[in-house]
Amino acid sequence: MALHLIFSIRGFQACHPRTAAGDTLVLLGDGVYCREQAGSPQFAQLQVHCLEEDLTVRGLPVNSDNNLDYAGLVQLCTQSNPVVSWND
């Protein structure tokens, strides 16, 4: 399954139609602002994670089990193929 690294709101919008069931999304940078939208039912077949540090820097609540630290992000990247970056 693919790993999609989403760095912006526009990246999230571009990525959405190109995902498949079982893919994983990681919201990074300004992409963390899409956290609520990514939690909607249309994303139910995807795993969605946020980089915890980016939530904290932006003053967003860090209250989910789906948050990642950098070590977790590296682990996901090494286990996934392909890894696609969305920074539109």
Beta strands, then each sheet from edge to edge (+ up, - down):
strand 1: 3-6
strand 2: 24-27
strand 3: 47-51
strand 4: 67-68
strand 5: 83-86
sheet 1: 4+ 3+ 2+ 1+ 5+
end
